[in-house]
Amino acid sequence: MAVSLAARIEAILYLKGQPLSLATIADHAKCDRDAAADALLQLMDDYAHRDSALELLEDERGFCLQLRPALQELVHELLPVDLSTGSLRTLAAIALKGRIAQTDLVDLRGSGAYQQVQELVEQGFVQKRRQSNGRSYWLEVTEKFHQYFQTEGTNLEALIPARSQPTDEVIAESTDDPD
């Protein structure tokens, strides 16, 4: 039995587990972009009209299959995460920076960050990519992080309250010697 292009693309999105551009999808499906676009529209329509745990979404990063928001509590029930406080803080630092060199992270969090990063990579929350100069790694959160912590489309830096900076006047007053 021949498999439809839409089914093939659905399998690609499922197996990749991350947003993919139209060009990447067409390349993996071994078809042209127009055919991939048509198949994606068919898939989106199918998912919109069926009672499924998954949905097909498009955002600025591309197309992806994800669990419907109404079922997100199952992620926490069935896939609990056991991370230490230090690992959670390291994960937060990586997420807030967006992308950070491992050496910079170690400067920020201390040498324990090496082990914490390894734990986060093993659990699928962080990916490591060797820098072009080969001296360190770039660290970034993965799609699993966004799905698990439900941060899709959220500007994480915007969640940090602005720290008030001392004004020049306050600095001048605090450095003056009393007479």
PyMOL commands that place a pseudoatom at each C-alpha (Angstrom):
pseudoatom trace, name=CA, resn=MET, resi=1, chain=A, elem=C, hetatm=0, pos=[0.000, 0.000, 0.000]
pseudoatom trace, name=CA, resn=ALA, resi=2, chain=A, elem=C, hetatm=0, pos=[1.387, 3.390, -1.004]
pseudoatom trace, name=CA, resn=VAL, resi=3, chain=A, elem=C, hetatm=0, pos=[1.724, 6.033, 1.689]
pseudoatom trace, name=CA, resn=SER, resi=4, chain=A, elem=C, hetatm=0, pos=[0.386, 9.495, 0.913]
pseudoatom trace, name=CA, resn=LEU, resi=5, chain=A, elem=C, hetatm=0, pos=[2.665, 12.512, 0.937]
pseudoatom trace, name=CA, resn=ALA, resi=6, chain=A, elem=C, hetatm=0, pos=[0.633, 13.963, 3.820]
pseudoatom trace, name=CA, resn=ALA, resi=7, chain=A, elem=C, hetatm=0, pos=[1.204, 10.797, 5.882]
pseudoatom trace, name=CA, resn=ARG, resi=8, chain=A, elem=C, hetatm=0, pos=[4.907, 10.883, 5.043]
pseudoatom trace, name=CA, resn=ILE, resi=9, chain=A, elem=C, hetatm=0, pos=[5.177, 14.509, 6.160]
pseudoatom trace, name=CA, resn=GLU, resi=10, chain=A, elem=C, hetatm=0, pos=[3.225, 13.724, 9.323]
pseudoatom trace, name=CA, resn=ALA, resi=11, chain=A, elem=C, hetatm=0, pos=[5.764, 10.990, 10.100]
pseudoatom trace, name=CA, resn=ILE, resi=12, chain=A, elem=C, hetatm=0, pos=[8.657, 13.377, 9.444]
pseudoatom trace, name=CA, resn=LEU, resi=13, chain=A, elem=C, hetatm=0, pos=[7.225, 15.989, 11.835]
pseudoatom trace, name=CA, resn=TYR, resi=14, chain=A, elem=C, hetatm=0, pos=[6.533, 13.323, 14.441]
pseudoatom trace, name=CA, resn=LEU, resi=15, chain=A, elem=C, hetatm=0, pos=[10.009, 11.822, 14.239]
pseudoatom trace, name=CA, resn=LYS, resi=16, chain=A, elem=C, hetatm=0, pos=[11.880, 15.141, 14.178]
pseudoatom trace, name=CA, resn=GLY, resi=17, chain=A, elem=C, hetatm=0, pos=[9.956, 16.477, 17.198]
pseudoatom trace, name=CA, resn=GLN, resi=18, chain=A, elem=C, hetatm=0, pos=[10.833, 20.094, 16.427]
pseudoatom trace, name=CA, resn=PRO, resi=19, chain=A, elem=C, hetatm=0, pos=[9.648, 22.843, 14.092]
pseudoatom trace, name=CA, resn=LEU, resi=20, chain=A, elem=C, hetatm=0, pos=[10.802, 22.384, 10.500]
pseudoatom trace, name=CA, resn=SER, resi=21, chain=A, elem=C, hetatm=0, pos=[10.804, 24.871, 7.642]
pseudoatom trace, name=CA, resn=LEU, resi=22, chain=A, elem=C, hetatm=0, pos=[8.874, 24.117, 4.484]
pseudoatom trace, name=CA, resn=ALA, resi=23, chain=A, elem=C, hetatm=0, pos=[12.159, 23.648, 2.618]
pseudoatom trace, name=CA, resn=THR, resi=24, chain=A, elem=C, hetatm=0, pos=[13.411, 21.127, 5.185]
pseudoatom trace, name=CA, resn=ILE, resi=25, chain=A, elem=C, hetatm=0, pos=[10.127, 19.219, 5.094]
pseudoatom trace, name=CA, resn=ALA, resi=26, chain=A, elem=C, hetatm=0, pos=[10.190, 19.095, 1.284]
pseudoatom trace, name=CA, resn=ASP, resi=27, chain=A, elem=C, hetatm=0, pos=[13.806, 17.914, 1.366]
pseudoatom trace, name=CA, resn=HIS, resi=28, chain=A, elem=C, hetatm=0, pos=[13.068, 15.092, 3.834]
pseudoatom trace, name=CA, resn=ALA, resi=29, chain=A, elem=C, hetatm=0, pos=[9.891, 14.128, 1.952]
pseudoatom trace, name=CA, resn=LYS, resi=30, chain=A, elem=C, hetatm=0, pos=[11.769, 14.194, -1.361]
pseudoatom trace, name=CA, resn=CYS, resi=31, chain=A, elem=C, hetatm=0, pos=[9.210, 16.440, -3.026]
pseudoatom trace, name=CA, resn=ASP, resi=32, chain=A, elem=C, hetatm=0, pos=[8.966, 20.051, -4.188]
pseudoatom trace, name=CA, resn=ARG, resi=33, chain=A, elem=C, hetatm=0, pos=[7.868, 22.867, -1.872]
pseudoatom trace, name=CA, resn=ASP, resi=34, chain=A, elem=C, hetatm=0, pos=[4.469, 23.314, -3.525]
pseudoatom trace, name=CA, resn=ALA, resi=35, chain=A, elem=C, hetatm=0, pos=[3.595, 19.648, -3.012]
pseudoatom trace, name=CA, resn=ALA, resi=36, chain=A, elem=C, hetatm=0, pos=[4.805, 19.831, 0.607]
pseudoatom trace, name=CA, resn=ALA, resi=37, chain=A, elem=C, hetatm=0, pos=[2.749, 22.987, 1.199]
pseudoatom trace, name=CA, resn=ASP, resi=38, chain=A, elem=C, hetatm=0, pos=[-0.365, 21.321, -0.211]
pseudoatom trace, name=CA, resn=ALA, resi=39, chain=A, elem=C, hetatm=0, pos=[0.191, 18.230, 1.950]
pseudoatom trace, name=CA, resn=LEU, resi=40, chain=A, elem=C, hetatm=0, pos=[0.706, 20.424, 5.039]
pseudoatom trace, name=CA, resn=LEU, resi=41, chain=A, elem=C, hetatm=0, pos=[-2.576, 22.241, 4.350]
pseudoatom trace, name=CA, resn=GLN, resi=42, chain=A, elem=C, hetatm=0, pos=[-4.308, 18.876, 4.028]
pseudoatom trace, name=CA, resn=LEU, resi=43, chain=A, elem=C, hetatm=0, pos=[-2.762, 17.740, 7.338]
pseudoatom trace, name=CA, resn=MET, resi=44, chain=A, elem=C, hetatm=0, pos=[-3.731, 20.965, 9.104]
pseudoatom trace, name=CA, resn=ASP, resi=45, chain=A, elem=C, hetatm=0, pos=[-7.297, 20.544, 7.895]
pseudoatom trace, name=CA, resn=ASP, resi=46, chain=A, elem=C, hetatm=0, pos=[-7.355, 16.900, 8.998]
pseudoatom trace, name=CA, resn=TYR, resi=47, chain=A, elem=C, hetatm=0, pos=[-6.082, 17.756, 12.491]
pseudoatom trace, name=CA, resn=ALA, resi=48, chain=A, elem=C, hetatm=0, pos=[-8.535, 20.645, 12.813]
pseudoatom trace, name=CA, resn=HIS, resi=49, chain=A, elem=C, hetatm=0, pos=[-11.487, 18.343, 12.111]
pseudoatom trace, name=CA, resn=ARG, resi=50, chain=A, elem=C, hetatm=0, pos=[-10.598, 15.299, 14.192]
pseudoatom trace, name=CA, resn=ASP, resi=51, chain=A, elem=C, hetatm=0, pos=[-10.564, 14.641, 17.899]
pseudoatom trace, name=CA, resn=SER, resi=52, chain=A, elem=C, hetatm=0, pos=[-6.837, 14.085, 18.266]
pseudoatom trace, name=CA, resn=ALA, resi=53, chain=A, elem=C, hetatm=0, pos=[-4.288, 14.550, 21.024]
pseudoatom trace, name=CA, resn=LEU, resi=54, chain=A, elem=C, hetatm=0, pos=[-2.002, 16.294, 18.533]
pseudoatom trace, name=CA, resn=GLU, resi=55, chain=A, elem=C, hetatm=0, pos=[-2.242, 19.468, 16.528]
pseudoatom trace, name=CA, resn=LEU, resi=56, chain=A, elem=C, hetatm=0, pos=[-0.219, 20.769, 13.604]
pseudoatom trace, name=CA, resn=LEU, resi=57, chain=A, elem=C, hetatm=0, pos=[0.998, 24.324, 14.064]
pseudoatom trace, name=CA, resn=GLU, resi=58, chain=A, elem=C, hetatm=0, pos=[3.011, 26.812, 12.079]
pseudoatom trace, name=CA, resn=ASP, resi=59, chain=A, elem=C, hetatm=0, pos=[5.039, 29.561, 13.717]
pseudoatom trace, name=CA, resn=GLU, resi=60, chain=A, elem=C, hetatm=0, pos=[8.087, 31.639, 12.820]
pseudoatom trace, name=CA, resn=ARG, resi=61, chain=A, elem=C, hetatm=0, pos=[10.321, 28.574, 13.244]
pseudoatom trace, name=CA, resn=GLY, resi=62, chain=A, elem=C, hetatm=0, pos=[8.301, 26.345, 10.932]
pseudoatom trace, name=CA, resn=PHE, resi=63, chain=A, elem=C, hetatm=0, pos=[5.737, 23.552, 11.186]
pseudoatom trace, name=CA, resn=CYS, resi=64, chain=A, elem=C, hetatm=0, pos=[5.491, 21.161, 14.109]
pseudoatom trace, name=CA, resn=LEU, resi=65, chain=A, elem=C, hetatm=0, pos=[3.282, 18.539, 15.676]
pseudoatom trace, name=CA, resn=GLN, resi=66, chain=A, elem=C, hetatm=0, pos=[2.567, 19.113, 19.335]
pseudoatom trace, name=CA, resn=LEU, resi=67, chain=A, elem=C, hetatm=0, pos=[0.304, 17.932, 22.102]
pseudoatom trace, name=CA, resn=ARG, resi=68, chain=A, elem=C, hetatm=0, pos=[-2.875, 19.983, 22.360]
pseudoatom trace, name=CA, resn=PRO, resi=69, chain=A, elem=C, hetatm=0, pos=[-2.752, 22.438, 25.299]
pseudoatom trace, name=CA, resn=ALA, resi=70, chain=A, elem=C, hetatm=0, pos=[-5.773, 20.777, 26.938]
pseudoatom trace, name=CA, resn=LEU, resi=71, chain=A, elem=C, hetatm=0, pos=[-3.668, 17.629, 27.441]
pseudoatom trace, name=CA, resn=GLN, resi=72, chain=A, elem=C, hetatm=0, pos=[-0.485, 19.278, 28.778]
pseudoatom trace, name=CA, resn=GLU, resi=73, chain=A, elem=C, hetatm=0, pos=[-1.189, 18.133, 32.346]
pseudoatom trace, name=CA, resn=LEU, resi=74, chain=A, elem=C, hetatm=0, pos=[-0.504, 14.580, 31.146]
pseudoatom trace, name=CA, resn=VAL, resi=75, chain=A, elem=C, hetatm=0, pos=[3.077, 15.571, 30.377]
pseudoatom trace, name=CA, resn=HIS, resi=76, chain=A, elem=C, hetatm=0, pos=[3.666, 16.435, 34.023]
pseudoatom trace, name=CA, resn=GLU, resi=77, chain=A, elem=C, hetatm=0, pos=[1.789, 13.352, 35.266]
pseudoatom trace, name=CA, resn=LEU, resi=78, chain=A, elem=C, hetatm=0, pos=[3.330, 10.787, 32.952]
pseudoatom trace, name=CA, resn=LEU, resi=79, chain=A, elem=C, hetatm=0, pos=[6.771, 12.293, 32.349]
pseudoatom trace, name=CA, resn=PRO, resi=80, chain=A, elem=C, hetatm=0, pos=[7.814, 13.809, 35.658]
pseudoatom trace, name=CA, resn=VAL, resi=81, chain=A, elem=C, hetatm=0, pos=[11.160, 15.558, 35.666]
pseudoatom trace, name=CA, resn=ASP, resi=82, chain=A, elem=C, hetatm=0, pos=[13.570, 14.982, 38.493]
pseudoatom trace, name=CA, resn=LEU, resi=83, chain=A, elem=C, hetatm=0, pos=[15.988, 17.901, 38.381]
pseudoatom trace, name=CA, resn=SER, resi=84, chain=A, elem=C, hetatm=0, pos=[17.977, 19.287, 41.284]
pseudoatom trace, name=CA, resn=THR, resi=85, chain=A, elem=C, hetatm=0, pos=[17.610, 22.927, 42.272]
pseudoatom trace, name=CA, resn=GLY, resi=86, chain=A, elem=C, hetatm=0, pos=[21.045, 23.636, 40.778]
pseudoatom trace, name=CA, resn=SER, resi=87, chain=A, elem=C, hetatm=0, pos=[20.084, 22.008, 37.477]
pseudoatom trace, name=CA, resn=LEU, resi=88, chain=A, elem=C, hetatm=0, pos=[16.832, 23.967, 37.364]
pseudoatom trace, name=CA, resn=ARG, resi=89, chain=A, elem=C, hetatm=0, pos=[18.751, 27.205, 37.957]
pseudoatom trace, name=CA, resn=THR, resi=90, chain=A, elem=C, hetatm=0, pos=[21.235, 26.288, 35.237]
pseudoatom trace, name=CA, resn=LEU, resi=91, chain=A, elem=C, hetatm=0, pos=[18.343, 25.459, 32.891]
pseudoatom trace, name=CA, resn=ALA, resi=92, chain=A, elem=C, hetatm=0, pos=[16.738, 28.814, 33.703]
pseudoatom trace, name=CA, resn=ALA, resi=93, chain=A, elem=C, hetatm=0, pos=[19.999, 30.632, 32.924]
pseudoatom trace, name=CA, resn=ILE, resi=94, chain=A, elem=C, hetatm=0, pos=[20.274, 28.890, 29.546]
pseudoatom trace, name=CA, resn=ALA, resi=95, chain=A, elem=C, hetatm=0, pos=[16.623, 29.567, 28.732]
pseudoatom trace, name=CA, resn=LEU, resi=96, chain=A, elem=C, hetatm=0, pos=[16.860, 33.240, 29.653]
pseudoatom trace, name=CA, resn=LYS, resi=97, chain=A, elem=C, hetatm=0, pos=[20.028, 33.779, 27.635]
pseudoatom trace, name=CA, resn=GLY, resi=98, chain=A, elem=C, hetatm=0, pos=[18.534, 32.017, 24.616]
pseudoatom trace, name=CA, resn=ARG, resi=99, chain=A, elem=C, hetatm=0, pos=[21.938, 30.729, 23.619]
pseudoatom trace, name=CA, resn=ILE, resi=100, chain=A, elem=C, hetatm=0, pos=[25.030, 30.813, 25.794]
pseudoatom trace, name=CA, resn=ALA, resi=101, chain=A, elem=C, hetatm=0, pos=[28.565, 29.502, 25.526]
pseudoatom trace, name=CA, resn=GLN, resi=102, chain=A, elem=C, hetatm=0, pos=[29.232, 26.749, 28.061]
pseudoatom trace, name=CA, resn=THR, resi=103, chain=A, elem=C, hetatm=0, pos=[32.306, 28.650, 29.301]
pseudoatom trace, name=CA, resn=ASP, resi=104, chain=A, elem=C, hetatm=0, pos=[30.144, 31.723, 29.996]
pseudoatom trace, name=CA, resn=LEU, resi=105, chain=A, elem=C, hetatm=0, pos=[27.605, 29.549, 31.787]
pseudoatom trace, name=CA, resn=VAL, resi=106, chain=A, elem=C, hetatm=0, pos=[30.338, 28.075, 33.992]
pseudoatom trace, name=CA, resn=ASP, resi=107, chain=A, elem=C, hetatm=0, pos=[31.530, 31.602, 34.801]
pseudoatom trace, name=CA, resn=LEU, resi=108, chain=A, elem=C, hetatm=0, pos=[27.953, 32.470, 35.751]
pseudoatom trace, name=CA, resn=ARG, resi=109, chain=A, elem=C, hetatm=0, pos=[26.965, 29.280, 37.621]
pseudoatom trace, name=CA, resn=GLY, resi=110, chain=A, elem=C, hetatm=0, pos=[30.253, 27.714, 38.737]
pseudoatom trace, name=CA, resn=SER, resi=111, chain=A, elem=C, hetatm=0, pos=[32.015, 24.487, 37.823]
pseudoatom trace, name=CA, resn=GLY, resi=112, chain=A, elem=C, hetatm=0, pos=[29.005, 22.374, 38.884]
pseudoatom trace, name=CA, resn=ALA, resi=113, chain=A, elem=C, hetatm=0, pos=[27.359, 23.595, 35.687]
pseudoatom trace, name=CA, resn=TYR, resi=114, chain=A, elem=C, hetatm=0, pos=[29.321, 21.023, 33.660]
pseudoatom trace, name=CA, resn=GLN, resi=115, chain=A, elem=C, hetatm=0, pos=[27.533, 18.134, 35.393]
pseudoatom trace, name=CA, resn=GLN, resi=116, chain=A, elem=C, hetatm=0, pos=[24.205, 19.980, 35.385]
pseudoatom trace, name=CA, resn=VAL, resi=117, chain=A, elem=C, hetatm=0, pos=[24.464, 20.596, 31.627]
pseudoatom trace, name=CA, resn=GLN, resi=118, chain=A, elem=C, hetatm=0, pos=[25.171, 16.901, 31.073]
pseudoatom trace, name=CA, resn=GLU, resi=119, chain=A, elem=C, hetatm=0, pos=[22.056, 16.009, 33.087]
pseudoatom trace, name=CA, resn=LEU, resi=120, chain=A, elem=C, hetatm=0, pos=[19.969, 18.535, 31.131]
pseudoatom trace, name=CA, resn=VAL, resi=121, chain=A, elem=C, hetatm=0, pos=[21.262, 17.170, 27.809]
pseudoatom trace, name=CA, resn=GLU, resi=122, chain=A, elem=C, hetatm=0, pos=[20.478, 13.582, 28.891]
pseudoatom trace, name=CA, resn=GLN, resi=123, chain=A, elem=C, hetatm=0, pos=[16.924, 14.596, 29.851]
pseudoatom trace, name=CA, resn=GLY, resi=124, chain=A, elem=C, hetatm=0, pos=[16.491, 16.362, 26.510]
pseudoatom trace, name=CA, resn=PHE, resi=125, chain=A, elem=C, hetatm=0, pos=[16.022, 19.924, 27.803]
pseudoatom trace, name=CA, resn=VAL, resi=126, chain=A, elem=C, hetatm=0, pos=[19.298, 21.324, 26.430]
pseudoatom trace, name=CA, resn=GLN, resi=127, chain=A, elem=C, hetatm=0, pos=[21.280, 20.756, 23.255]
pseudoatom trace, name=CA, resn=LYS, resi=128, chain=A, elem=C, hetatm=0, pos=[25.013, 21.295, 22.876]
pseudoatom trace, name=CA, resn=ARG, resi=129, chain=A, elem=C, hetatm=0, pos=[26.635, 22.388, 19.645]
pseudoatom trace, name=CA, resn=ARG, resi=130, chain=A, elem=C, hetatm=0, pos=[30.373, 22.797, 19.229]
pseudoatom trace, name=CA, resn=GLN, resi=131, chain=A, elem=C, hetatm=0, pos=[31.395, 26.370, 18.494]
pseudoatom trace, name=CA, resn=SER, resi=132, chain=A, elem=C, hetatm=0, pos=[33.080, 26.957, 15.152]
pseudoatom trace, name=CA, resn=ASN, resi=133, chain=A, elem=C, hetatm=0, pos=[36.406, 27.650, 16.866]
pseudoatom trace, name=CA, resn=GLY, resi=134, chain=A, elem=C, hetatm=0, pos=[36.092, 24.286, 18.659]
pseudoatom trace, name=CA, resn=ARG, resi=135, chain=A, elem=C, hetatm=0, pos=[36.866, 25.666, 22.109]
pseudoatom trace, name=CA, resn=SER, resi=136, chain=A, elem=C, hetatm=0, pos=[33.470, 25.418, 23.765]
pseudoatom trace, name=CA, resn=TYR, resi=137, chain=A, elem=C, hetatm=0, pos=[29.848, 24.527, 23.132]
pseudoatom trace, name=CA, resn=TRP, resi=138, chain=A, elem=C, hetatm=0, pos=[26.799, 26.629, 22.469]
pseudoatom trace, name=CA, resn=LEU, resi=139, chain=A, elem=C, hetatm=0, pos=[23.952, 25.660, 24.790]
pseudoatom trace, name=CA, resn=GLU, resi=140, chain=A, elem=C, hetatm=0, pos=[20.291, 26.143, 23.905]
pseudoatom trace, name=CA, resn=VAL, resi=141, chain=A, elem=C, hetatm=0, pos=[17.017, 24.835, 25.268]
pseudoatom trace, name=CA, resn=THR, resi=142, chain=A, elem=C, hetatm=0, pos=[15.195, 22.288, 23.117]
pseudoatom trace, name=CA, resn=GLU, resi=143, chain=A, elem=C, hetatm=0, pos=[11.640, 21.968, 21.925]
pseudoatom trace, name=CA, resn=LYS, resi=144, chain=A, elem=C, hetatm=0, pos=[11.078, 19.554, 24.825]
pseudoatom trace, name=CA, resn=PHE, resi=145, chain=A, elem=C, hetatm=0, pos=[11.863, 22.406, 27.232]
pseudoatom trace, name=CA, resn=HIS, resi=146, chain=A, elem=C, hetatm=0, pos=[9.251, 24.639, 25.577]
pseudoatom trace, name=CA, resn=GLN, resi=147, chain=A, elem=C, hetatm=0, pos=[6.657, 21.869, 25.541]
pseudoatom trace, name=CA, resn=TYR, resi=148, chain=A, elem=C, hetatm=0, pos=[7.289, 20.707, 29.100]
pseudoatom trace, name=CA, resn=PHE, resi=149, chain=A, elem=C, hetatm=0, pos=[7.350, 24.176, 30.642]
pseudoatom trace, name=CA, resn=GLN, resi=150, chain=A, elem=C, hetatm=0, pos=[4.665, 25.492, 28.248]
pseudoatom trace, name=CA, resn=THR, resi=151, chain=A, elem=C, hetatm=0, pos=[6.719, 28.449, 27.046]
pseudoatom trace, name=CA, resn=GLU, resi=152, chain=A, elem=C, hetatm=0, pos=[5.864, 28.297, 23.333]
pseudoatom trace, name=CA, resn=GLY, resi=153, chain=A, elem=C, hetatm=0, pos=[5.880, 31.813, 21.913]
pseudoatom trace, name=CA, resn=THR, resi=154, chain=A, elem=C, hetatm=0, pos=[6.850, 33.339, 25.252]
pseudoatom trace, name=CA, resn=ASN, resi=155, chain=A, elem=C, hetatm=0, pos=[9.605, 35.918, 25.447]
pseudoatom trace, name=CA, resn=LEU, resi=156, chain=A, elem=C, hetatm=0, pos=[11.305, 34.536, 28.560]
pseudoatom trace, name=CA, resn=GLU, resi=157, chain=A, elem=C, hetatm=0, pos=[13.359, 37.685, 29.128]
pseudoatom trace, name=CA, resn=ALA, resi=158, chain=A, elem=C, hetatm=0, pos=[10.129, 39.673, 29.404]
pseudoatom trace, name=CA, resn=LEU, resi=159, chain=A, elem=C, hetatm=0, pos=[9.200, 37.582, 32.456]
pseudoatom trace, name=CA, resn=ILE, resi=160, chain=A, elem=C, hetatm=0, pos=[12.115, 38.974, 34.471]
pseudoatom trace, name=CA, resn=PRO, resi=161, chain=A, elem=C, hetatm=0, pos=[11.165, 42.074, 36.424]
pseudoatom trace, name=CA, resn=ALA, resi=162, chain=A, elem=C, hetatm=0, pos=[13.224, 45.077, 35.400]
pseudoatom trace, name=CA, resn=ARG, resi=163, chain=A, elem=C, hetatm=0, pos=[15.908, 45.846, 37.923]
pseudoatom trace, name=CA, resn=SER, resi=164, chain=A, elem=C, hetatm=0, pos=[16.022, 49.461, 38.842]
pseudoatom trace, name=CA, resn=GLN, resi=165, chain=A, elem=C, hetatm=0, pos=[19.406, 50.985, 38.258]
pseudoatom trace, name=CA, resn=PRO, resi=166, chain=A, elem=C, hetatm=0, pos=[20.691, 53.588, 40.690]
pseudoatom trace, name=CA, resn=THR, resi=167, chain=A, elem=C, hetatm=0, pos=[20.570, 57.074, 39.295]
pseudoatom trace, name=CA, resn=ASP, resi=168, chain=A, elem=C, hetatm=0, pos=[23.637, 59.266, 39.018]
pseudoatom trace, name=CA, resn=GLU, resi=169, chain=A, elem=C, hetatm=0, pos=[22.338, 61.369, 41.892]
pseudoatom trace, name=CA, resn=VAL, resi=170, chain=A, elem=C, hetatm=0, pos=[22.066, 58.398, 44.232]
pseudoatom trace, name=CA, resn=ILE, resi=171, chain=A, elem=C, hetatm=0, pos=[25.568, 57.260, 43.301]
pseudoatom trace, name=CA, resn=ALA, resi=172, chain=A, elem=C, hetatm=0, pos=[26.911, 60.767, 43.890]
pseudoatom trace, name=CA, resn=GLU, resi=173, chain=A, elem=C, hetatm=0, pos=[25.162, 61.016, 47.279]
pseudoatom trace, name=CA, resn=SER, resi=174, chain=A, elem=C, hetatm=0, pos=[26.422, 57.617, 48.406]
pseudoatom trace, name=CA, resn=THR, resi=175, chain=A, elem=C, hetatm=0, pos=[30.047, 58.420, 47.573]
pseudoatom trace, name=CA, resn=ASP, resi=176, chain=A, elem=C, hetatm=0, pos=[30.173, 61.867, 49.178]
pseudoatom trace, name=CA, resn=ASP, resi=177, chain=A, elem=C, hetatm=0, pos=[32.054, 62.026, 52.462]
pseudoatom trace, name=CA, resn=PRO, resi=178, chain=A, elem=C, hetatm=0, pos=[30.063, 63.605, 55.294]
pseudoatom trace, name=CA, resn=ASP, resi=179, chain=A, elem=C, hetatm=0, pos=[31.649, 66.848, 56.611]
for i in range(1, 179): cmd.bond("trace and resi %d" % i, "trace and resi %d" % (i + 1))
show_as sticks, trace
zoom trace
